[in-house]
């Protein structure tokens, strides 16, 4: 038996003591006054004492029972099989899926999130406040967020917060939500049964069903999970999944061929209409502090059965920009509300400062190319006469005068002849890579000379490679495999690599093999020969810098590379893309806590939902749940860059899921699972609040009628015992 108002029940049952107190008070001893006829009265009392005591105790019992029945009737007692197992008021945890798919619109114009909010409102208003029921609210999108926690006894507060939710950018974090439930339950071990109400459409992008869930069966309290049934309609959705500028660092302020080198836009469609041809427009904008410029428009074409579409937009220059900005791609399709926007951060520089480790007299007295040194070839590739907009500031550095202070001024360091570098100078080059710069290394040009620098370079720069001291003469002329460039430092050369690589002949290489260290990240093979030998290797270091190793010397005795057009493209792209890879251009998926630049203290939203987020130890104090653009504030008050937060590409998949797959996953929590909703396959037979109130009203009425009957019986018995019976002897 439970009560709608436990407090009234306790007070009412305590009133049972009132008849007992009155009975005790009336039995207090009084001073006896003897008089003549007293003897006859005492004789009559002794003959009927046992009957009088029995009647008095019976009257007291009737009065106490009447008071108890009145108390239980007023307090709204209920008695059912459900209540027999309950050990206190119910705690309702409402877990709302506010991920990207919650922004889908339904036939009545409402979003899925608005429907979830209404269902949450109905659920918390059905709770019984007189019984002490309480409710909590957790938003699950991207990263579980306790919105109303600990549980509140005010349903309006929970409903208000549910209506104010905005969709997050990631799949729902149900594991984190159930962890919050378990922690709240552990704080109140004897507070009664728990009901977890999960509001989700359970589409493919809503959640990953392979994550283990915490066991709620171990909480020591009755727990059940109730959830809405999975949606069955294949809702149409097109989501942008990738936005990739050709270069992350644009030199000179332009965003055309000399700047971003084009922008690749990728989208994925799911749900309805995936079996027919479709074309969707995309607008590309450049958002900088205080300005927004439209770069152009293009179209994404989907053929019948295609799930992915891709387009490349060759953007036009946008003036002289400095610092960080964001490229924003937006679908022109009004029905695409999930993942319709994607952002990428780019950095604009006035120039890239490149140091070339070579004697200061390089090229001073050369006549023709016959006497060119590796440094001459490198400088010619870095400063081609036809390139007036390269914006590379080049400075020679004497190999014996390399020191960290001087190297801090460079974004890239080119070592065209590694044999000239003293052993102690290799460690000093970390001044470039530790700041995210790139170091380019080529072997010494003398084919007969041992490459004594290899061990010093590999150790000082933490290269995951073993470099041979002797060069290897190839048995036959080596040709470059044109399919090797991927999305790395030479990714932009993929359309032209076959034509550029075809005339290059390689005669000699430096022997290279992996170091075998399990801690070291493997080097990336950027270019290789058709026979499999690596020609160009790239290694990303732990602090963000890049080391690029050319295994053939920049000398015609080793290869024809120095006199071919590929040399110019290779040097230009290595410097530009290498610096771009090491620059701290920060992008994150919703729900993550990305690493921020040193000295960052706060993140401020520019077009994202929410307020500022404090930074602890270079990471946001809380996960960044909502897509958008954020400004990073440095310790000294200035801006330290931008952070682009995008929706999880997997969170936009709108295909429906089978209910049994959802049930099997939820049952790993170890508690009963039931589904509710018009499309539910099953509904747990659990009485709702209206049925409970109706049963409580009927039982209360019966209790009050019983109390009235007891009072009438007490009145009759009291009148009967108040007068002497005829012939009773008194």
N, C-alpha and C positions, 0 to 999 in steps of 0.2 A: 504494500500500500504506500502510495506517495500522495503529496498534497500540492495543490496549485499555489498555496501560500504557506510554506513551511513555518514562517515566523508566526502567523496567526495560529497555526496548529500547536506550536510550542506554548504560546501564551494561553490558549484555550485549555490545553491539557493541564497546564499548571493551575488553572482555576478549580480543578478537581479537589485541590486541597482545602478550598473554602468550606464545603460542608463538613469536612473532617475537623477543621479548626473550630467551627461553631459547635459541633458535637462535644469536643473537648472542653470548650469554655463552659457549656451548660452543665457539665458534670463536675464542676469544681465543688469541693467540700464547703459546707456552710456550718456555722455554729448551731448545734442542736438546741432546741427550746422544748423542754419536756412539759406536757400538759396531760390531763387526766385520761382523755380518750385516745391518746397516742398508742396505748398498748393494743387496742383493737385494730388500728390501721397497720401497725407493724406485723401483726399476725396475718392480715390479709396479704400484705406485700410479700411475706416469706412464702406463702402458698403459691403466688403467681410470678415469682421472680424470674424463673427460667423463661417463661413465655414472654415477659416484658423485655428481657435482654435480646431474645431472638427477634422480636419486632423492631427494637431500636436499631440493631445491626442491619436488618433488612431495609429499613427506611434510609439509613446512611448509604447503603449500597445503591439503592435506587437513585438517590440524589447525585451520587458521584457518577453513575453511569449516564444520567441525563446530561450533566455538565459536559462529560467527555463526548457524547454524541453531538451535542450542540457545537462544541469546538471543532470536531472533525467535519461536520456539515458546513460550517462557515468557512473553514480552511480549504474546502474543495477537494476532499479525499477521492482518490481513484485507486482502483484495484484491478489489475489485469496481469496477464502473463508477462507482458513487457515490463510492467512496473515491478513485478516480483524479482526480476533480475537486475533492475537498476539500483544503483547505490548512491544516487544523488542527482542533482540537476544535470541536464545535458549540456555539453560544450560543443558548439558547432564551429568547425573550421571551414570557411569558404575559401577554396583555392581556385582562382580565376586564371584561365589561359588568356593572357593579354599579348600574345606573340603577334607576328606580322599578319597571320591569317585571320586574326580577330578584326581586321579592318575591312574584310570582305563585306559587301553590301547584299542584303537579302531583298526579296521581292517587295517588301513593304517600305524599302528605303532605309531601314535601320542597319547599322553595322552589327556584326556578330558580337562585338564587345558590348554594345548597348543592350543586346538581348541577354548576355551573361549578367550584366548589371541588374536588369529587371528580375531575373531568376534569383539572384543573390538577395535582392530586396524582399522578394516573396518568402524566401527561406528564413531570413532572420526575423521577419515580422510574424512568422508562424511560431516562433519560440514562445515559451511561457515564462514571462518575467516574474510572475508571482511564485513560480516554482524555483526560480533562481537560475534559469537557463541563460547562457552567455554565448557570444559569437566572436570570432576572430576572422580577419581577412588577410590573405596572402596573394600577391600578384606573382605569377609563375614565369612570365615571359623573360627570356634571356638569362636571368638570374633571379632566384626566389627572393622576393622583397616582402618583409612583414609590414603590411600597411596598418592594420589594427592588431596590435599584439602588446601585452597579454590580452586574452579574451575580455570583451566588454559586455556589460549588461544593458547597454543602450543600443538597440537595433538601428535606430536612425543614424547613429554615427557610422556604423558599418555600411549601411545602404548609401549614405552620402559619399563615403570614400570610394565605394564601388562605382558609383556614377562618375566620379572624377578621374578614373583611370584612363591613361593613354596607352595605345599599343606600343609594346617594346619591339626590339629588332631581332630577337632570337627565339629558338624553340623553347618550349616551357621546361623549366627546371623543376620537374616534379620531385626528384630526389631531394633537392634542397628544400622544397616546400614541406615534404613529409618530415625532414629533419627538424624544421621549425616546430611542427606539430609535436614531435617526440620530446623536444626540449621544453615546450610549454606544459606538456602533460607531466613531465618529470618534476616540474616545480609545484604541481598540485596533485600528488599521488592519490588522494582520496576524494576527488571532486566529482565523481560520477562518470557516466558513460560519455564516449566521444563519438561524434559523427563527423566524418570528413566528406565534404561536398565539393566535388571537382567539376568545374564548368568548362567544357572544352568540346569542340567539334571533332576532335581526334582524327584530323586529316594527316596525310603522310608527312607534311612538314610541321605538324604540331609538336611532335616529340619523337625522340629516339626510343624505341621499345626494347633496346638491348642493354640499357643501363640498369644495374641492380637497385632495387628500392629498399629502404630501411624497413626492418620488421617492426610493425606496430603491435604485433601480438605479444611482444615482450614488455608492454607498458604496465601490465598489472591492472588494467581497467578495460571494460568492454569497449571495443572499437569496431566501427564499421565504415566502409567506404561506399558512398553513393555518388554516382556520376551521371552526367547526361550521356545519352546514347550517341555513338558516332554518326556524323552526317552521312547521308547516302547519295547526295547529288554531287556530280563531278564539276565543281565550280571552276569556271574559266579564270586563269590568272597568267599574266606575263610579268616576270620579275627580272630586273637587271641583276646579273650575277658577277660581272667583272667590268672594271673601267681601268684601262691600262694605257697611260701615255707612253710614247716611244722612248722618251727620256724623262726621268724624274727631276733632273736639274736642267733648267733652260738657261742658256748663257746669252747675255746681251738683252734680256727682257722680252724677246720675241717668243711667240708660241707657234710659229710656222716651222718650216724645215730646219731652220737653224735653232729652233727652240725645242718644242716638245716632240717634233718629228712624227706627228700624227697621233691619233688617239683611237685605240681599239675598244669597241663597246660590245659586250656579250650579254645576251638575255636568254632566259629559258621559259618556255610556256608549259602549262600543265592543266589537267582537268579537261573541261569541255572544249570542243573545236580544235583539238590537237591533230585531227585527221584531215584537215583541209589547209589549203594555202592561205597565208595571211601576211600582211605587211603592216608594220607599226612604225610610226615616226618617232624620232628621238631628237631632242634639243640639247645642245652642249653649250654650257656657260662657264665663264671664268669668274669666280668670286674672290675678290681681294678685299682687304680691310677698307671699307668705305666705298667700294665700287662693285658693279656686276656688269659683265659684258657677255653678249651672246656671240659665241664663236662660230656657230653654224648648226645646220640641221641635216639629218640623214635618215635612212630607213632601214629597219631590220626586216629581212625577208625570211619567212618560214615556208618551206615546201610541205606538201601533205606528209604527215608522219614525222616531220622534224620536231625535235624537242628544243633544239638550240639554234639561235640565230646570232650572226656576228656582222658587224660593220666597222669600217675604218673611216674616220673623218680627218682629212688633212686640214687642220685649222689654219687660220690666217693670223699674221702678227697682231698683237694687241698693245702696242706701245711699249714704253720703257718701264718695266716692273722690277721691283726689288722685294726680296724676302719671300715668305710663304704665301701661297694662294691655293684655292681649291678649284678643281675642274668638277663640274656638276652635270651629270647626264640625267635627263628627265624624259620619261615616256610621254608621248602626246596622246596616248590612248586613255580616255576618261574612265574606262572600266578597270584599268590596271591600278588598283590602289595598294597592292602588296608589293613592295620592292620596286616601286615606280621611280625611285630616285637613287642614284649612287654617286659617291664622291671619291675623289682621289686628290691627295695633297701633292703639289709640285713646288719646287723652290726655284726662284729666279735669282740669278747672279749677274753681276756686271761682267765678270770674267772668271776664268779658272787659272789659278797660279800654278805653273808647272816648273819644277826644278829638274835640270838635266845634269847628272853627275858626270862631268867631263872636264878636261883641262880648259882653262880660260882662253887658250890660244887656238881652240878648235876652229878649223876652216879658214884660218887667217891667210895661208899661202897656198891653198889648193888650186890647181889648174885642172879643170875637168873633174870627172868622177873617178878617175883611176886611182887617185890618192885619197879618196874619202875614207875616213875612219867610221866606226859604228856611230859615234856621236854626230858626225856630219849627216849620215843617212837619217838618223832619228830626228834631227832638227829640220831637215828638209820635209819629212813627213808631218811634223807638228806645225810647220809654217809654210804650207804650199802657197805658191804665188797666186793661184786662182782663188784662194779662200780669203776674202777680205773681211768676213764676218765671223771668223773662228773664235775670236775673243779669248784666245789663250795667251796669257802673259808668261813668257818663258824666260828663265834666268839660269845661267850656268853656275854650277857649284863645283868647286875644286874637290876631287875625290878625297884628298887628304885633309880637307878643311870641313868635312861634314860634322855638324854638331847639332844637338836637339834644338837649341835656341833658334838657329837659322832655319831649320827644317819646319818649325812651327808655322812659318809664313806660307808654306806650300800646301796645295790641295792634292798634288800628285808629284811623285818623284820617279824620273825615268833613269834607269841605270843601263845604258846601251852597251857598256863593256864592263862586266862584273869583275874581270881580272884586275881592274885598276882600284878597286875598293879595299882599303886596309881592313884587317880582321875586326878591329874595335869599332869600325864605323857601321857595321851591319846592325848592331844592337841599337845604335842611335836612330836608325831609320824607323824605329817604333814610334818616334815622335809624329810621324806622318800617319801610320796605320792606326795608332791609338785614338786619333781624332776623326777616324772614318775615311782617311785618304787612301790612295792607291799607290803601290810601288810596282813599277814594271822593271823586270830583270831580263837581260839577255847575256849569254855566255861571252867570254873573250874570243876575239877573232882568230887567234893563231891556232891552226889545226893541230900542230905538234906540241903545243904547250899544255901542261896539266892545268886543269881548272881547280886551283887550290882554294878558291872561295866557297865552294859548294857546301862544305860542312859548317863553316861559320854562318852562312846565310840561312841554312835550314834550321840551325839551333837558335839563332837570334830572333828569327821571324816566326818560329814555331810552325814550320812548314810540315805538312803530313807526307813528306816525300824523302826518298833517298836519291841523292844526285851523284852521278858518277864523276870522277875526276878526269876521265878521258872521254873524248868525243868518239862517236861511232860513224865510220864511213859506210854509207848504205851500199849494198851490192848493186843496186840499180837505182836510177833516178826516181825519187819519191814524188808522188802527186797527192795533192790535198783532196780529202774526201769532202765533197760539197754539202753533204747532208748533216755534218756534225754541228754547225751552230744552232743552238737552241734559243731559249729566251734570256740568255745571259748577256755578257758585255758585247757580243757581236750579233745579238738578236735582230737588230735593224738591218743587218746585211743579208739576211736569209733570201730575199728575192734576187739579190745580185751576186751571191757567193759563188755560184757555179761559174759565172763569167769572170769574176775576179780571181778565182782559184785556179782556173784552167791553165794559164800560162806559167804558173809558179812551179819551179823545179827545185827539189831539196836533195842535197848531196850528202850532208853530214848533220848529225844530231847529237845532243847531249843525252847520255843514258839516264832515264828517270824511271823509278818504280815506287809504289806506295811504301810508306814507312812501316806499316803494320801495327801502328799504335792504336789501341781501341779507343783511346780518349780523343784522338785527333779526327777532325771532320775531313772526309775525303775531298781531294781536289777535284774540281770540275774540268772535264776535258772539253775545251772550247773548240779547238781545231785538231784534227788528226790526219795522218796519212792514210792512203787506201790500204796500206799493209798493216795498219793498226798502231803504229808508233804515234805517241802524242806530240803535237807541234806547239800548241798553246794551252796552258793550264791556268786555272783561276782558283784561288783559295780565299775563302772568307774567314777572317780571324775573329776571335771571341769578342773583341772590343769594337767590331763594326768595320774595320778596315779590310782592304783587299790586296792580295799579292798576286800579280800576273807574271808567269814565267814563260818566256819564249825559248824553246829547246834548241833552236838553231841560231847561230850568231848572225848579227846584222852585217853580213860581209858576203860578197859575191863568191868567195871560195866555199861557203857553206850552202848557199842557196841563191836563187835569182830573186828572192823576195824583195831585197832593197831597191831594185830597179823596176818593180812592177806596181801597178795601181793599188793592189791589195795592201801594200805597206802603208800608204797614206790612210786608207780606211781603217786598218788595224790600229795604228797609233791614235788616230782621232777618237775612235769609238772606245778604245781601252781607257783613255783618260776621261772622256765625258761620262761613259756609263759606269766606270769604276768609281768616280767621285760621286755619281748619283746613287750607286748602291750603298756607299758608306755614309752618305748624308742622313741625318736623323729626321727623315720624312716619315711621319708616324701615321699609320692607319690601323684600325682595329675592327673586329667584329663585335656587334652588340653583346654585352655580357662579359667582355674581357676587361682586364686591368693592364693596359699596355705599359711598357717601360718608357718613361719620359726623359727628356734631357736633364742632365745634372743641374741642380739649383731650382727645379720647378717646385712651386708651392701650391698652385691652385689651377683648376680647370674651369673656365667660364664658358657656358653655352652661347654660341652665336646664332644658330638656327635649330638647336636641339631643345627638346622638352626637359624641363628640370632646372634646378638651381646649381650654383657653383659646387664643385667637388674638391675637397682638400687633397693634397698629395703627401704621402708618407713614403720615404725611402724610394723615390722616383716612380712610385705607382699610385694611381688614384685610390683613395681610401675605400671607395665602394665601386662595384662594377658599373660600367657605363652601359645602361640598359637600352637607351633610346638612340636611334640613328641621328646623325647630325654632325655639325662642325663645331669644334671646341677650340678655344684659344688657351694657350699655356702661358700662365703668368710666372715670371721668374722671381727669384728671391728679392732682387733689387727693385722690383716693380715693373720692369719692362716686359715685353712679349717675348716668349722663348720659342714661338712657332705655333703651328696648328695641328690638330688631331682630327682626322676624319673617321667617324664611326659609321659603319654600314651594316645593313641587315644581313643576317646569316643567309647565304644563298640557298641552303637546304630548307630554310623555314618558309619558303614561298611555294612549296609543292602542295597543290590543292586536291590531289586525288583522295577519294574516300578510303577508309580503312575498315577491315572486317571487325565486327564486335568481339569475336572470339579472341582475336589477337590482342585487343585492348584488355579483355577480361583476364587472359593468361598473365599478362604483364602485371596488372594491378594485384593479382592474387599472390604475387611474390612477396607482398607486404605481410602476408600471413593472417589476414582478417577477411571477414565476409565482404563481398563486392556485389552491388546491385546497380541497375541502370534505371534511369527515369527519363521521361520524355515521350512525345507522341510516337516516336519511331523506335521505342525500346522493345527489345525482344522479350525481356522479362522485367518485372517490377517486384521488388521485395515487399512482402505483405507487412508493411509497417504503418500503424494508424497515424493519420496526420493530426494536426493540432485541433481541427474542428471536431473530429471524432472523439478525441481525448477530452475536449471540453464538454461535449454532449454526455459522455459517460460520467464525467465528474459531476455534471449537474444532476443527473439521475440519482447517483449515489448520495450526493449531498441532500437531495430532497428526501430520500429514504431515511437517511440518518436523522434529519430533523423531525420527520414523522415519528421515528422510533423514540426520539427524546420526548416528544409530546406525550406519547403513550406511557412512557416511564413516569413522567410528571403526574399524569392522571392517576396512575396506579399508586404513586406515592401519596397523592391527596386522599384517595380512598382509604389506604392503609393508615394514614395519619389520623383521619377522622375516626376510624374504627378503634384505634388504640388510645384515643384521647378520652373515651367515655368507658365507664365500667359496664361490663356485661350484666344482664339480668341474672340474678342468681350466682353472680361471681363471688360473693362472700365479702364484699366491701360495702 
